[in-house]
Amino acid sequence: MFDPKPVSIVFGGNSKSEIVMSELSERAASVSFPAAANAEAEATKLNQGALEFMLGAQRIMFEELVFLGDEMLERTQTEMHLYTEFVAKMASAHSVRDIRTMCQECGQHQLDFFRRDSERLFRHAERMIAATSNLISGRSLN
């Protein structure tokens, strides 16, 4: 292990810059193996925490990509449905009054869609904030 004998180091031949290392060597010799085992256990614990954090972050990012794909598909389907409905109503309109009524109805459908979409995104943002908070604090994401 360490040599408990005093060690002297002289720099540049100048006796004033001599450093006596005996105290440091004695302290190093008095270090026991349990302290090293504790340090190893602590390092393992820190590595495990870092691994869990990285896997949790990866999981959140993957879930976000899946959510984005699902949202884009659902939004496209809804927009296509609204557009088809608009075209059908436009084709069936025979007067200015019918066109005005149709525009009001379609406008209301668009507003309802926007409201539902905003509420869904707001709920998702709340879940993401909670998941990120749990990940940072070290709690389980489930």
Backbone bond lengths (Angstrom), bond angles and torsions (degrees), N, CA, C in turn:
res aa  C-N    CA-C-N  psi(-1)  N-CA   C-N-CA  omega(-1)  CA-C   N-CA-C  phi
1 M - - - 1.454 - - 1.522 108.68 -
2 F 1.335 119.04 -120.89 1.461 121.86 -179.14 1.519 109.53 -102.34
3 D 1.313 115.53 148.19 1.454 121.77 178.70 1.520 108.67 -86.74
4 P 1.353 119.31 118.97 1.460 120.41 -177.31 1.515 113.21 -77.84
5 K 1.335 119.62 -0.55 1.462 121.48 -179.99 1.523 110.36 -71.61
6 P 1.316 117.62 148.45 1.468 120.23 176.67 1.519 110.48 -62.86
7 V 1.308 115.56 139.94 1.454 122.17 179.33 1.511 107.15 -122.99
8 S 1.313 117.08 132.88 1.457 121.46 178.15 1.509 108.70 -116.17
9 I 1.328 115.10 139.29 1.454 120.89 176.69 1.514 106.50 -125.66
10 V 1.318 116.18 130.28 1.452 121.35 179.75 1.514 107.33 -116.68
11 F 1.341 115.77 127.10 1.458 121.70 179.72 1.513 109.50 -102.06
12 G 1.329 116.56 125.26 1.455 123.06 171.31 1.510 114.61 65.48
13 G 1.308 119.74 20.47 1.443 121.11 176.78 1.521 113.18 75.49
14 N 1.278 119.52 -1.56 1.462 122.78 -179.13 1.519 107.76 -88.51
15 S 1.311 117.75 119.61 1.460 121.51 -176.93 1.530 111.88 -69.87
16 K 1.324 119.55 -18.56 1.457 122.42 178.79 1.528 112.34 -71.73
17 S 1.311 117.71 -24.26 1.450 120.82 -177.93 1.531 111.81 -96.06
18 E 1.319 117.14 22.25 1.457 121.96 179.59 1.528 109.36 -75.50
19 I 1.319 116.19 135.16 1.457 121.72 179.31 1.519 107.91 -119.24
20 V 1.296 116.20 126.57 1.452 120.46 179.42 1.520 107.43 -95.97
21 M 1.304 116.45 123.76 1.449 122.34 -173.59 1.531 112.34 -103.86
22 S 1.319 118.12 12.02 1.459 119.56 -174.94 1.530 111.51 -64.57
23 E 1.328 117.65 -39.90 1.470 120.69 -178.71 1.529 110.92 -64.77
24 L 1.322 116.13 -42.11 1.460 120.43 178.10 1.525 111.15 -64.63
25 S 1.328 116.83 -40.13 1.459 120.85 179.21 1.521 110.90 -65.74
26 E 1.331 116.92 -38.57 1.467 119.97 178.69 1.521 110.81 -65.63
27 R 1.329 117.19 -41.42 1.463 120.03 177.76 1.524 111.19 -64.03
28 A 1.315 117.14 -41.77 1.461 120.70 179.35 1.517 110.74 -65.22
29 A 1.321 118.09 -35.71 1.460 121.38 179.78 1.529 110.94 -70.87
30 S 1.323 117.18 -27.71 1.467 119.83 -178.28 1.523 113.38 -82.37
31 V 1.335 117.28 -7.47 1.465 120.97 178.41 1.515 108.12 -69.60
32 S 1.324 116.11 129.25 1.458 119.79 -176.53 1.520 110.47 -97.66
33 F 1.316 115.83 166.17 1.452 121.65 179.20 1.517 113.21 -67.54
34 P 1.328 121.72 -33.52 1.477 119.81 177.67 1.526 112.78 -59.59
35 A 1.320 118.37 -33.34 1.465 120.30 177.54 1.525 110.39 -65.01
36 A 1.319 115.79 -38.94 1.460 119.47 177.61 1.524 110.24 -67.29
37 A 1.331 117.41 -38.45 1.456 120.93 178.09 1.531 110.39 -66.02
38 N 1.328 116.85 -39.39 1.472 120.35 176.94 1.524 110.87 -63.38
39 A 1.306 116.42 -40.72 1.461 120.15 178.88 1.523 110.65 -65.35
40 E 1.334 115.65 -39.18 1.459 119.73 178.46 1.528 110.77 -66.31
41 A 1.317 116.93 -41.13 1.470 120.94 177.81 1.525 110.59 -64.72
42 E 1.312 116.83 -39.96 1.467 120.92 178.54 1.530 110.93 -65.81
43 A 1.321 116.52 -40.99 1.467 120.34 177.91 1.525 110.43 -64.70
44 T 1.329 116.55 -39.57 1.466 120.23 177.50 1.521 110.47 -63.36
45 K 1.324 116.41 -41.97 1.471 121.47 178.99 1.532 110.59 -63.14
46 L 1.315 117.32 -43.09 1.468 121.28 178.63 1.525 111.06 -65.03
47 N 1.332 116.63 -41.44 1.468 120.18 178.53 1.521 110.71 -64.50
48 Q 1.331 117.37 -39.03 1.462 121.25 178.38 1.533 110.14 -64.07
49 G 1.333 115.98 -42.12 1.469 119.77 177.74 1.520 112.01 -63.37
50 A 1.316 116.59 -41.03 1.468 120.22 178.78 1.524 110.71 -65.90
51 L 1.329 116.95 -39.94 1.458 120.86 178.15 1.524 110.94 -63.79
52 E 1.337 116.92 -45.09 1.463 120.26 178.65 1.529 111.10 -62.27
53 F 1.324 116.85 -39.08 1.461 120.78 178.07 1.520 110.75 -63.07
54 M 1.328 116.90 -47.04 1.464 120.48 -178.83 1.528 111.51 -64.43
55 L 1.330 117.42 -41.89 1.459 120.32 178.40 1.532 110.87 -66.21
56 G 1.318 116.68 -38.46 1.470 120.40 177.07 1.515 111.29 -65.03
57 A 1.324 116.72 -42.18 1.471 119.96 178.30 1.522 110.45 -64.27
58 Q 1.321 116.59 -40.23 1.464 120.52 178.10 1.525 110.27 -64.28
59 R 1.314 116.65 -41.01 1.464 120.72 179.06 1.530 111.04 -63.27
60 I 1.316 116.92 -43.97 1.468 120.83 179.01 1.525 110.25 -62.16
61 M 1.330 117.23 -43.31 1.466 120.10 -179.70 1.532 110.92 -64.25
62 F 1.326 117.42 -40.96 1.463 120.92 178.48 1.530 109.98 -64.15
63 E 1.332 116.80 -44.67 1.466 120.22 178.55 1.528 111.05 -61.05
64 E 1.316 117.27 -36.36 1.465 120.98 177.77 1.525 111.10 -64.97
65 L 1.318 116.79 -41.75 1.466 119.90 178.61 1.523 111.26 -64.48
66 V 1.326 116.59 -41.51 1.464 120.32 177.67 1.523 109.72 -64.44
67 F 1.334 116.55 -44.32 1.467 120.78 178.90 1.522 110.55 -60.37
68 L 1.325 117.27 -43.89 1.458 121.10 -179.78 1.532 110.91 -61.46
69 G 1.325 116.68 -44.15 1.459 119.86 178.42 1.521 111.88 -62.04
70 D 1.334 116.44 -44.74 1.469 120.64 178.57 1.523 111.48 -62.92
71 E 1.311 116.73 -43.18 1.467 121.01 -179.67 1.524 111.59 -64.38
72 M 1.318 116.23 -42.69 1.464 119.84 179.67 1.528 110.48 -63.22
73 L 1.326 116.89 -43.06 1.458 120.73 179.24 1.534 110.86 -64.64
74 E 1.316 116.45 -46.48 1.465 119.86 -179.96 1.524 111.68 -64.37
75 R 1.312 116.27 -40.96 1.469 119.78 179.72 1.533 110.41 -64.38
76 T 1.330 116.72 -42.27 1.454 120.54 179.14 1.526 110.90 -62.88
77 Q 1.330 116.28 -43.22 1.454 119.81 178.33 1.530 111.78 -61.96
78 T 1.314 116.50 -42.75 1.460 120.48 -179.80 1.526 110.73 -66.53
79 E 1.318 116.53 -43.26 1.465 119.81 178.52 1.528 111.03 -62.51
80 M 1.314 116.76 -40.02 1.467 119.80 178.57 1.530 111.00 -66.18
81 H 1.310 116.29 -38.35 1.462 120.27 177.18 1.534 110.18 -63.55
82 L 1.334 116.96 -45.48 1.467 120.25 179.03 1.527 111.12 -63.80
83 Y 1.325 116.91 -39.53 1.459 120.13 179.84 1.533 110.51 -66.26
84 T 1.323 116.58 -42.89 1.467 120.50 178.20 1.525 110.69 -61.42
85 E 1.332 115.36 -42.34 1.467 120.11 177.63 1.530 110.77 -62.38
86 F 1.320 116.62 -41.29 1.459 121.39 179.31 1.529 110.67 -62.72
87 V 1.326 117.06 -46.16 1.469 120.96 -179.55 1.523 110.49 -63.59
88 A 1.322 117.84 -41.45 1.463 120.90 179.66 1.526 110.88 -63.82
89 K 1.321 116.47 -41.83 1.469 119.70 179.71 1.525 110.77 -70.20
90 M 1.306 116.57 -36.36 1.458 120.22 178.88 1.535 109.74 -64.83
91 A 1.308 117.16 -39.08 1.464 121.23 179.56 1.531 111.47 -68.31
92 S 1.338 115.57 -31.02 1.471 118.46 -178.50 1.532 112.93 -87.84
93 A 1.312 117.88 -7.83 1.469 121.00 -179.66 1.525 109.56 -76.19
94 H 1.334 114.94 131.66 1.464 119.73 -177.75 1.527 112.67 -116.38
95 S 1.325 116.68 -6.31 1.465 118.11 -178.59 1.525 108.90 -144.61
96 V 1.321 115.28 170.38 1.459 121.08 177.72 1.523 109.83 -63.46
97 R 1.314 116.23 -37.41 1.466 120.35 179.24 1.540 109.97 -62.70
98 D 1.325 118.40 -42.14 1.461 122.19 178.50 1.534 111.04 -64.65
99 I 1.310 115.75 -39.83 1.468 119.88 179.23 1.528 110.17 -65.47
100 R 1.340 117.00 -42.61 1.465 121.12 178.25 1.525 110.31 -61.78
101 T 1.328 117.44 -46.74 1.463 121.62 179.18 1.524 110.50 -61.27
102 M 1.326 116.33 -43.06 1.453 121.60 179.15 1.530 111.15 -62.27
103 C 1.312 117.28 -43.17 1.474 120.77 178.78 1.526 111.01 -64.41
104 Q 1.322 117.95 -38.73 1.461 120.68 177.53 1.532 110.70 -64.42
105 E 1.323 116.51 -44.35 1.459 120.15 179.76 1.532 111.53 -64.28
106 C 1.311 115.60 -45.57 1.467 119.05 179.91 1.533 111.31 -66.00
107 G 1.322 116.51 -37.74 1.462 120.10 175.31 1.514 111.34 -61.87
108 Q 1.338 116.84 -40.23 1.462 120.59 177.31 1.528 111.10 -65.32
109 H 1.334 116.31 -39.86 1.466 119.72 176.75 1.536 110.54 -61.73
110 Q 1.312 117.03 -42.12 1.468 120.99 179.18 1.531 110.62 -62.93
111 L 1.335 116.59 -43.29 1.466 119.75 178.72 1.526 111.43 -64.03
112 D 1.341 116.72 -41.99 1.464 119.99 177.67 1.523 111.01 -62.83
113 F 1.321 116.48 -41.45 1.464 121.02 177.80 1.527 110.34 -62.19
114 F 1.317 116.06 -45.34 1.464 120.13 179.74 1.531 110.98 -62.09
115 R 1.339 117.16 -41.25 1.464 121.36 179.03 1.534 110.25 -63.07
116 R 1.320 117.88 -48.51 1.470 121.10 179.84 1.526 111.11 -62.37
117 D 1.315 115.34 -41.60 1.462 120.16 178.99 1.525 110.90 -62.67
118 S 1.321 116.71 -43.95 1.470 121.03 179.52 1.526 111.11 -64.60
119 E 1.328 117.23 -42.26 1.462 120.26 178.73 1.527 111.16 -63.69
120 R 1.312 117.04 -41.13 1.464 121.27 179.10 1.532 110.47 -64.08
121 L 1.314 116.96 -44.32 1.467 120.13 178.51 1.527 111.63 -66.09
122 F 1.322 117.17 -35.99 1.458 120.97 177.72 1.531 110.42 -64.49
123 R 1.332 117.40 -44.91 1.469 120.71 177.95 1.529 110.50 -62.54
124 H 1.324 115.65 -39.33 1.469 119.43 178.48 1.538 110.28 -64.94
125 A 1.302 117.11 -41.95 1.466 120.16 178.74 1.525 110.56 -61.87
126 E 1.324 117.34 -39.28 1.467 120.07 176.94 1.528 110.61 -62.07
127 R 1.333 117.58 -43.44 1.468 120.75 178.75 1.527 110.70 -63.91
128 M 1.326 116.73 -39.47 1.464 119.62 -179.89 1.532 111.63 -66.95
129 I 1.308 116.72 -39.12 1.466 120.03 177.56 1.525 109.67 -63.74
130 A 1.333 117.20 -43.31 1.460 120.79 178.86 1.532 110.88 -64.01
131 A 1.332 117.52 -43.30 1.471 120.89 -179.87 1.527 110.61 -64.95
132 T 1.313 117.27 -41.81 1.470 120.44 178.97 1.522 110.81 -66.49
133 S 1.318 116.49 -40.34 1.459 120.69 177.55 1.525 110.56 -62.32
134 N 1.331 116.66 -43.91 1.462 120.56 178.10 1.517 111.44 -64.39
135 L 1.315 116.98 -38.26 1.466 120.50 179.04 1.515 110.64 -65.37
136 I 1.312 117.04 -43.63 1.470 120.37 -178.66 1.524 111.05 -68.50
137 S 1.345 116.47 -38.32 1.471 118.87 -179.20 1.521 112.47 -79.95
138 G 1.346 117.20 -7.47 1.452 120.00 175.55 1.502 114.80 90.62
139 R 1.333 118.24 6.70 1.462 120.50 178.26 1.506 110.07 -83.57
140 S 1.316 116.31 163.47 1.464 122.66 -179.37 1.524 110.40 -66.05
141 L 1.337 116.49 146.56 1.470 121.49 -179.81 1.513 111.97 -84.57
142 N 1.293 119.83 -9.96 1.464 121.72 -176.79 1.498 112.32 -74.72
